[in-house]
Amino acid sequence: RKEVEQDPGPFNVPEGATVAFNCTYSNSASQSFFWYRQDCRKEPKLLMSVYSSGNEDGRFTAQLNRASQYISLLIRDSKLSDSATYLCVVNPVDSNYQLIWGAGTKLIIKP
Amino acid sequence: EAGVVQSPRYKIIEKKQPVAFWCNPISGHNTLYWYRQNLGQGPELLIRYENEEAVDDSQLPKDRFSAERLKGVDSTLKIQPAELGDSAVYLCASSPQNTYQETQYFGPGTRLLVL
């Protein structure tokens, strides 16, 4: 089993819809979690950190489920500009701060 | 504030040739990372520096890859000799300190094609 797993997609979603995707992680001791966004042929950029209580930033909501070992990202009222690959990142703590990156979920918003 | 700078942006070489990538991190960032990203995959850490010290190079293929960060600022990653399988995007990132909550800031990457 991979340490961090994501559905590669692509998720094809009409503009204005709500879309959600999950990321599962294998190390139950993991302490910090992030969602990064990567546009085509660009570098990854931090979208949001994921806190135990869940957090929201505008149209984006991230949640952590420790019992089932997954994090989720919800995008409401999706925009064409949300089209990108969303990378899940986990810090297993016992790996000396080495972040473990998922392969990403590709999202395509259609007009 | 200037971001992470990398050069060159693109490089095409023949197999068995050497190649070098350069990175200048954000000013004041002590931690510097080199990643390799293959198509359809997430970034894979090659080496991490704290100032001028390489603190994690467990994923660096040491038979052909080398890196240095003299004076704890900019860094160079070298491949010698390059193999076909080295074709990928090489990303440099930096962060103020390496804590588990720290955001990493990436440069635009160097896209390497080995023929």
Contacts between the chains, C-beta under 8 A, distances in Angstrom:
chain1	res1	chain2	res2	distance
A	4	B	42	7.7
A	8	B	40	7.1
A	31	B	100	5.9
A	32	B	100	4.6
A	32	B	101	5.5
A	34	B	103	8.0
A	42	B	108	7.2
A	43	B	91	6.1
A	43	B	106	3.7
A	43	B	107	6.3
A	43	B	108	5.6
A	43	B	109	5.7
A	44	B	43	6.7
A	44	B	91	7.7
A	44	B	106	5.4
A	45	B	106	7.1
A	46	B	103	4.8
A	46	B	104	7.4
A	49	B	101	7.0
A	49	B	103	7.9
A	87	B	42	5.4
A	87	B	43	7.9
A	89	B	42	7.8
A	91	B	100	4.5
A	93	B	100	6.5
A	96	B	55	7.5
A	96	B	56	6.0
A	97	B	48	8.0
A	97	B	98	5.2
A	97	B	99	7.2
A	97	B	100	5.4
A	98	B	45	5.8
A	98	B	48	7.2
A	98	B	56	6.0
A	99	B	45	7.3
A	99	B	104	7.4
A	101	B	42	3.2
A	101	B	43	5.2
A	101	B	44	7.4
A	102	B	42	5.3
A	103	B	40	6.5
A	103	B	41	5.1
A	103	B	42	5.0
A	104	B	40	7.8
A	104	B	41	7.8
A	104	B	42	5.8
